[in-house]
Amino acid sequence: MKADLDRDLVSSLDEALPEESHLDSGHLHRHDAGVARQDRRLAAGENRAVRVSLLVYRSISVLAALAVILILLWGILDLPLFGRGNNPVENEVSLRYLQSGLQEGGAVNLVANMILDYRAFDTLGESNVLFAACCTVILLLRRIQDRESAVSPLGEASPSALPEDPVLALGARVLCPVILLFGIYIILNGHLGPGGGFSGGAVMGAGLILLRNALGTERIGRFFSYRTFRRAVFAALSFYALSKAWSFYTGANRLPSFIPAGTPGAILSAGLILPLNIAVGLVVCCTMYGFFALFEKGDI
């Protein structure tokens, strides 16, 4: 019975399948040629679409660039001629800074008045550019590492596990406090003489970099970590933005400000310029140190 069923199944399959003679080489060749023609047609269509897309993209890019160039040239035509004595930049802005800077800004250093009072929002933008650049480097380079392990996955000792150089360590212990103190002096003296947040923050950042190279990442991480970086920069930028927003709001509406200008020449003078210098110095210091730490180890 089972043998009869097997014979019937085999005969049914033989009837359903075409004979081998039907699938001759000519039929297979024609089928392959048709498939190849269809593939070439599809590839040509895709290449044509890509070429059209690139042509449109390049045309739009060129037109946009030409439009920007024309707008800039049109704006340049309205500018006064360079070097003329009656230009507004020669007889209004600079005289206003020189004649009224001390009364309006309160700082003996007129450059500090311009940077942190007349052009305060511009300086805030520069500080945010530094912060955004550091955030970009963090996103690209920061690695989540096992801080408990002193050996890298490749079997090499991490920078924190390298032996301490006694000469470099002694020099750093002597010089770093002086460098940091000098940076603080530059920041605090910015409204009285040459200095300010940018230069003082750069000096302090160099001191932290020297300390990191001398003592290693583990020791400096005890008081300056990634959390310290985030909190310091966030607090500095937030204070800068809120304080100058309040200052411009009260000035635009002719409201009295509770922030005293102080006595010109005193350390506690110039209104908000001194605390703004401190905020800018923190941002610059943390950004410099953060860049070095990220490029060196991949973490702060």
C-alpha positions in Angstrom: 0.0 0.0 0.0 2.8 2.4 1.0 4.7 1.5 -2.2 1.7 2.3 -4.4 1.4 5.7 -2.7 5.1 6.5 -3.3 4.8 5.6 -7.0 1.7 7.8 -7.4 3.5 10.7 -5.7 6.6 10.3 -7.9 4.5 10.2 -11.0 2.6 13.3 -10.0 5.8 15.3 -9.4 7.1 14.1 -12.8 4.0 15.4 -14.5 4.1 18.8 -12.6 7.8 19.5 -13.3 8.8 20.4 -16.9 11.0 18.1 -18.7 14.6 18.9 -18.7 14.5 19.1 -22.5 12.1 22.1 -22.2 14.8 24.1 -20.2 17.2 24.2 -23.1 20.3 26.5 -23.1 18.7 29.0 -25.5 15.8 29.6 -23.1 18.2 30.1 -20.2 20.4 32.5 -22.2 17.5 34.6 -23.3 16.2 34.8 -19.7 19.6 35.9 -18.4 20.0 38.5 -21.1 16.6 40.0 -20.2 17.5 40.1 -16.6 20.8 41.8 -17.4 19.1 44.4 -19.6 16.6 45.1 -16.9 19.5 45.5 -14.3 21.3 47.9 -16.7 18.1 49.9 -17.2 17.6 50.2 -13.5 21.2 51.2 -12.9 21.1 53.8 -15.7 17.9 55.3 -14.1 19.5 55.4 -10.7 22.7 57.1 -12.1 20.5 59.6 -14.0 18.6 60.4 -10.8 21.8 60.9 -8.9 23.3 63.1 -11.6 20.1 65.3 -11.6 20.1 65.5 -7.8 23.8 66.6 -7.8 23.2 69.1 -10.5 20.2 70.6 -8.6 22.2 70.7 -5.4 25.2 72.4 -7.0 23.0 74.9 -8.8 21.2 75.8 -5.6 24.5 76.1 -3.7 26.0 78.4 -6.4 22.9 80.6 -6.4 22.8 80.8 -2.6 26.5 81.8 -2.5 26.0 84.4 -5.2 23.0 85.8 -3.4 25.1 86.1 -0.1 27.9 87.8 -2.1 25.6 90.3 -3.7 24.0 91.1 -0.4 27.4 91.7 1.2 28.5 93.8 -1.7 25.3 95.8 -1.5 25.9 96.4 2.2 29.5 97.5 1.5 28.3 100.2 -0.9 26.6 102.0 2.0 29.7 102.0 4.2 31.7 105.2 4.5 35.0 105.4 2.7 37.9 104.1 4.7 40.1 106.7 6.4 37.9 109.7 6.1 37.9 112.0 9.1 34.1 112.4 9.3 33.4 108.6 9.4 31.0 107.7 12.3 33.5 105.2 13.7 36.1 108.1 14.0 33.9 110.7 15.6 31.1 109.1 17.5 31.8 105.6 18.9 35.4 106.1 19.9 34.7 109.5 21.5 31.8 108.0 23.4 34.0 105.3 24.8 36.7 107.7 25.8 34.6 110.5 27.1 31.7 108.6 28.8 33.2 105.2 29.5 34.3 105.9 33.0 30.9 107.5 34.0 28.7 104.9 32.2 30.8 101.8 32.8 32.6 102.6 36.0 35.8 100.8 35.0 39.2 102.6 34.8 40.2 100.2 32.1 38.2 101.5 29.1 38.8 98.2 27.2 36.9 96.4 30.0 34.1 98.9 29.6 33.8 98.1 25.9 34.0 94.4 26.2 31.8 93.8 29.3 29.5 96.8 29.2 29.0 98.3 25.7 29.5 95.0 24.0 28.4 92.6 26.7 26.2 90.5 24.6 29.0 90.0 22.1 31.3 88.8 24.8 28.5 86.4 26.0 28.3 85.0 22.5 32.1 84.5 22.5 31.9 82.6 25.8 29.1 80.5 24.5 31.1 79.7 21.4 33.9 78.4 23.6 31.4 76.3 25.6 29.8 74.9 22.5 33.2 74.0 21.1 34.1 72.2 24.3 30.8 70.3 24.2 31.5 69.2 20.6 34.9 67.9 21.6 33.3 66.1 24.6 30.7 64.4 22.3 33.4 63.3 19.8 36.3 62.3 22.1 34.9 61.5 25.6 35.2 57.8 26.4 33.5 56.0 29.3 36.3 54.2 30.9 36.7 52.0 34.0 38.3 54.4 36.4 39.1 51.6 38.8 41.5 50.0 36.3 44.9 51.4 35.8 45.6 49.3 32.7 44.2 50.0 29.3 42.5 47.2 27.2 45.7 47.0 25.1 47.8 46.2 28.2 49.5 49.6 28.3 49.6 51.6 31.6 47.2 54.5 31.7 48.6 58.0 32.2 47.4 58.0 35.8 49.4 54.8 36.5 52.7 56.1 35.1 55.4 56.8 37.7 55.6 60.3 38.9 58.5 62.4 37.6 60.1 63.9 40.7 61.5 67.0 38.9 58.2 67.8 37.2 56.2 67.2 40.3 58.4 69.4 42.4 58.4 72.2 39.8 54.6 71.9 39.5 54.1 72.1 43.2 56.2 75.3 43.3 54.9 77.0 40.2 51.2 76.0 40.0 50.1 78.0 43.1 52.0 81.0 41.7 50.5 80.6 38.2 46.9 80.2 39.6 47.3 83.1 41.9 48.7 85.3 39.0 45.7 84.3 36.9 43.3 85.2 39.7 45.1 88.6 40.0 44.7 89.2 36.2 41.0 88.5 36.4 40.4 90.7 39.5 42.5 93.5 38.1 40.8 93.5 34.7 38.6 96.5 35.3 41.6 98.5 36.7 44.3 97.8 34.2 45.4 95.4 31.5 43.9 91.9 32.1 40.5 90.5 32.4 38.7 87.2 32.2 40.1 85.9 28.9 43.7 86.4 29.7 43.4 85.4 33.3 41.4 82.3 32.5 44.1 81.3 30.0 46.8 81.6 32.6 44.7 79.5 35.1 44.0 76.9 32.5 47.7 76.6 31.8 48.4 76.1 35.5 45.8 73.3 35.7 47.3 71.6 32.6 50.8 71.7 34.2 49.4 70.3 37.4 47.7 67.5 35.5 50.9 66.5 33.7 52.9 66.6 36.9 50.5 64.8 39.3 48.4 62.7 37.0 44.7 62.5 36.3 43.7 60.7 39.5 45.1 63.4 41.8 43.8 66.4 39.9 40.4 64.6 39.5 39.9 64.8 43.2 39.2 68.5 43.0 38.5 69.1 39.2 36.4 66.4 37.6 33.8 66.4 34.8 31.1 67.3 37.3 33.2 70.3 38.4 33.6 71.4 34.8 29.9 71.2 34.1 28.8 73.0 37.2 31.4 75.8 36.9 30.7 76.5 33.2 26.9 76.4 33.7 27.0 78.7 36.7 29.3 81.2 35.0 27.3 81.4 31.7 24.0 81.5 33.6 25.2 84.3 35.8 26.5 86.2 32.8 23.3 85.9 30.8 21.0 86.8 33.7 23.0 89.7 35.1 23.4 91.4 31.7 19.7 90.7 30.8 18.8 92.6 34.1 21.3 95.3 33.3 20.0 95.9 29.8 16.3 95.7 31.0 16.8 98.4 33.6 18.8 100.6 31.2 16.3 100.4 28.4 13.4 101.2 30.7 15.4 103.9 32.6 14.9 102.0 35.9 17.3 102.4 38.8 19.7 99.6 39.4 20.5 98.2 42.8 24.1 97.4 41.7 26.4 100.2 42.9 29.1 101.4 40.5 31.5 102.0 43.4 34.5 104.3 43.4 36.6 104.3 40.2 39.9 102.7 40.9 38.8 100.6 43.8 38.8 96.8 43.6 35.1 96.6 44.3 34.0 99.0 41.6 32.7 99.1 38.0 29.3 97.5 38.8 29.0 94.1 37.1 32.3 94.2 35.2 34.2 92.5 38.0 31.9 89.5 38.5 31.5 89.3 34.7 35.3 89.1 34.4 35.2 86.2 37.0 32.5 84.4 35.0 34.4 84.7 31.7 37.7 83.6 33.4 36.0 80.4 34.7 34.6 79.6 31.2 38.0 80.1 29.6 39.9 78.2 32.2 37.6 75.2 32.2 37.5 75.2 28.4 41.3 75.2 28.0 41.8 72.5 30.6 38.9 70.5 29.1 40.4 70.6 25.6 43.7 69.3 26.8 42.2 66.6 29.0 40.0 65.3 26.2 42.7 65.2 23.6 45.1 63.6 26.0 42.9 60.9 27.6 39.4 61.2 26.3 37.9 62.3 29.6 38.1 65.3 32.0 
